[in-house]
């Protein structure tokens, strides 16, 4: 990545230098302003890049502490400080942390695990991942691990939820025979019997290591080493399943409808519970495509679909004529001269003004005011994006086979 041009940075700083408390050390205020300018340009979204810097005054020295997973952010900050004649001591850590050694890879080891905005159970839920999902490890701290999910989302997960691997171990895991769970909910047992001890639950889309057949049962293993048995009828060879993924519009809607009635949960991304973007992400995942995590990220992927006629206030089917089955539709508030566009909700378009989304629970509603199932939030429709046909071409949508190859 190219470094931020200093001329562009200084233009940002001119707007920032008047900020800060008059009671705070003037140099600390200046450092914070310069850091804020660099961050706003190079790392504005903490969901996709770590750039966290604090400053302490120790004696007569100003010490920068924190972390980033992009050396360019650190270098640009230090260059900008130097150009502004601010002397600092650099203690910013580069991630992945050197403390990890060579264990830079991880695989999720619970049916569904919660990622949080901070390393604390009291922190806000950020996202979830399914059993068997590969992640990249950034750091471990106080029983929590910061990791990057396949869609590039960065958050914290409790450390026991992952199996940690070096590159050789991770490659061996990727190459091993695996199965995917095709039933919505199953139990993994200690022995090939439903009366034996439970080892773990598993849900639709979970990935397990294949250890062979045992009559009507399949012996499987979780990435953390636990072994057990699941019904053979509840799983499918993963490679075969992956080759059969065919993300057509009809298949997307068929999968989406299987979530009807699933409860809404902030951060949810599985058949157990979903938020609005977790629902769209899960639907596409089960059809072999990986979407960005949040609605405010998904809305910039794929191709724009022209729905201006509708968003300008003509709430008719004709105003939706450019939409196709499987498109994502986004709700929120339009951009104004004073405010940027804000996306707060997403659904999957079906046809004839009908769409499916997670709002309270997964349900089907209409965008047309005189429909019995009209969604009153339809007046907040902002944009639509075409996902299908746009995978693996630099538009923010990737096929699962690029992750599990």
N, C-alpha and C positions, 0 to 999 in steps of 0.2 A: 504494500500500500504506500502511496506517495505521502510524504509529510505535508502537513498543512502549511501553505504559503504564509510567511510572516505578515505580508501585507494584508491578507484576509483576516488573520488573527487580530492584528492591531485595530482593524476596523471594528471588530466585535468589542475589543477592549475599550474603545472610546466610549461605548455605551455603558460600560460596566464600572469604570473607575470611580464614579460618584457614589457607588453603593457602599453599604457597610455601616457599622455603628461607630459613632465618633469616640466612644469610650474604648474601642478595641485598638490594639497596637496597629499603627498605620501600615507597617510592612506586612503584617498578617492579613490585613484587609486587602492589600494590593496582591498578595500571593493568591488569596481566595478568588479575587476577581479574575486574575489571569487564568487560574485553573478552570473557573467557570466558563471562560471564553473558549478555552481549548476543548473542554468537555462538550460544550454545546455544538461544536462543529464536528469533532472526531468521534464522540461517543454519547450521542444524545439519548440513546435508548439502552438502559441498563439491562434489559431483557436479552440483548444480543451481544453486549460487550461490557466487560468489567473495566471500570476506570474510577477508582475510589481513592481520593487523596485527602489527607488532613495535614495540618501544619501545627507544630509545637515550637515554642520558644524555650530553648534550654540554654541558660546563661545568655550569651550574646548571639547564639546561633539559632537559625530557623531550620527546623528539621521536617522534611516531607516524609510522611508515613502513609501506608495504604497499599493498594495492589492494582495491577492491570494485567490483562491477558493480551495486550497489544503494545509491543515495545515502541511503536510509533507514537502512541499517546504520551508515554513517558518522555521520549526524546523531544517531542514538540513542546511539552510543558517546560522542560529544562531549558530549551533554546529560547522560548519566549521570556522566561524569567531572566535569563542572562541578558537578552536584548533590552530588558527594562531595568538592568543594573540591580537585580535582586539576587543576592548570594544566598544559597541554601545548601544544606546537607541532604543528600538523596538517600532515603531508606525505603523507597517504593519497591515492593516485591513484584517480580515478574511471575506470572502464572503460565503454565502449571508450576506449583511450588516445588522447589528442590527437595523438600522433605518427603515427597512422594516416592523418591527413587525412580524406579522404572515401572511402577504400578500406575500407569497413566490411563488405563482403560478400565471400564466397568460394565457390568451387565446387571440389570435389575432382577431381583430375586424374590419378589412378592407379587401376588396376582395383580395388584394395582398399588402403586406407591405415590405418596404425596411429595411434591416439591414445594418449598416455601420461599418466600422473599428473603428471609433471613434464617440463620441456623438456630431456630427456636420453635418449639411446638406452639407457642403463642403467636408466631408470625403468620401473616396472611398466606393462604394457599395460593400458589402460583400456577401449577399444572400437575398432571399426573403422567406416569409412564406405566406401560404394561410389562408383565414378566417376560424376560428375554430381550428387552430393549438394550442395545449397546449405547453407552454414553462415554464421553471423554471427561476425565477427572482433572479438576483445576486445583483443588486444595482440600485438606481435611482439618477440622478444627472443633475441639470439644464435643466429639460425638456426631458431628455433622460434616457432610461432604458437599462441596460446590462442584457442579458438573454441568456439562453441555449435552442437551438431548439431540437426537438426530435432526430435528428441525432448527437447531441452533439456539434454543432457549436455555438461558443460564439461570439456575436457581439452586437452592439448598435442599438436601435430602438427608434423612437420618442414616448414618454410616452403615448400620447393620442391614440396610435394605439392598445393598449392592454387593456383588462379588467383584473383587479387584484383581486385575490381571496385568502382566507385562505384555509386550507386543506379541511375543511368541505364543503365550497362553491365549491371548485374544484371537490370534489367527487360527489356532487350533480349535477354539470354540466356534469361530465362524465356519470352519470347514467341516465340523462334526455333523452327523446326521441329526436332524431335529424334526419335531412335529409341531403343528399349530392347533390350538383348541378351536373347534368349530361349533361346539355347543355354547349356549350363553353362560351357563354356570355348571361347573363340575367340581368333584372332590378328588384329590390325589391321596391314595391310601398307602399305608405302610406295606400291606400285602395285597395280592390280587383278590380282594374280597371287600365288599362294602361294609362288612361288620368289623373290619380291622381298624387300627388307629389312623386318624386323619394326619396327613403330613402337611398339606396346604390346600387352600382353595385355588381354583383357576377359573378364568373367564375367557370369553370369546376374544380371540386374537392373541392370547398368551402363547409364548414359544418355549418349548421344553426340549431337552436333549433326548434323543431316541436311543433306548438301550435294548430294544428288541421286543418281540411278541411273547406273551404268556397266555395262550388260549384266547379268551375273549378280552384279555387285558393287554395293555401296552406298558412295558416298564420304561419309566422316564426319569430324568434327573433335572433338577434346577441348577442354575449356574453356580450356586454356592455349595454344591455337592450333595444336597439332600436328594434321596432317591425314593421312588414309590411307584404306584400303579394307577393308571386311569383307564376307563373303558376305551377299547380300540375304536368303537363307533363314535367317540366324542372328539377324536383327533384325526389329523390328516398329515401325511408327509409334507414337510414345510416347502421343500423345493417344488414339489408338484403343485401345491396350493399357490405358491407364488407365480408359477408359470400360467396358472389358470386365471389369475386376476385380469379382469377385463373391465376397466372403468368406463363403461358406457353410461349414458344418461339413465337408461332403464335400470341398470344394475345399481347405480347410485341411489335412485329413489327406492328400489326394492329393499336395499340395506337400511336406508334411513327410516322406512316405515316399521322396521323391526325394533326400533327404539321407542315407538309410541308408548307413552305411559311411564317411561323411565324418568325418575325424579331429577329436578334441577339441583345442582350443587356447584357452587363457585369453585372453579379449578378442576372440576370433574371431566375425565376424558375416557370413560369406559362404560360398558353396559350397566354397571352398578349405578352410576349417576353421571350427569354431564351438565356443563354450562353451555351457553349458546355456541361458542366457537369450539368447545370440546366435542360437542355433538357433530359439527361439520367435519372436524378433524378426524374423529373416530369413524365416521361414515366413509370418508375417502381412504383412510388407512386400511379398512377392511376390504377395500377394492384396489389396494396396492399403491396408493399415492400418499405422500406425506405433505401435509400443508403446514404453513406457519401456525403458531399456537393461538394467538389472540385475534379477535375480530379486527382490531386496529392494525394488525399486521397482515392478515389475510386479504384485507381490502386493497392492498397494493400489489397483489399477485395476479397472474393471469392477464387477460385482456379486459379493458373497459368495455362495458355494454351501455349503449346510449338509452337511458330511461328519463331523459330531461323532460319529456312531455309530461310524465307522471309526477316527477319531483317539482315541476312548475305548477302543479295543482290540478291536472286533468286526471282524475282517478278512475280511469276506464281501462278496459282490456286492450283497446287500440293503443293506448299510451305505453303498454307493456309488450308491444308486438316484437321488439327486438330480443326479448328474453327467450332463452331456451331451457329445456329441462336440464337440471343439474347445475345451473348457474348459482352463484352465491349472491344474495341480496343483503345489503347493509343498511342499518338504521342508525340514526344519531341526530346530529345537527349540522346544517350546511355551513360552509365557510362564509364569513362576512368580512367587511373591511377591518373590523376590530378583532375577530377571532378566527382561528383555524377551524377547519372541518373536524368534527369529533364523531368517531364511530363507537357505538356502545352495544350493538346487537347484530346478529347475523342469522340468516336462514338459508335453506336450499329451495330454489324455485322448482315447482313441479310442472304446472301448466295451467292455462285458463285462469290466471290470477291467484292460483293456489300455491302455498309454500308450506314447508315443514320446518319447525324450529323448536328450540328448548326455551320455554318461558313458563316457569312454574313446574312444568313437565314437558316432555316432548309431545308436540301436538301439531295438528294441521289447521291452518287459518287461511283466510282470503285477504287479498289487497283491495278488493272491490267493496265499496261502502254498503251496497244493498244486499250483500251476501249474509246468510245466517251466521257464518263463522268468521265474520269480518274482524280483523285484528285492528284495534283502535290505534295502535302505535304505527300503523301504515303511513300516516301523514308525516312520519319522521324518516321515511325511506330516503336515502341519500345517494346510493350508488349501487352498481351491480358489476360483478366480475365473472368472466368465463374461465373456468378452471380446466375443464376437459379439453384435451388436445394441446395443452400448454405445458406439459410436464417435460422436465429435462432439457429445457431450452432457455435457461436463464431468467425465468419469470417467477421464481420463488416456489415452484412445485417440483418435487422430485419423486421418482419411482422408488419403491421399496427395494428393488433389486440393486440399486446403486448403494444402498446401505448394507445389505446382507450379501454382497458379492464376495 
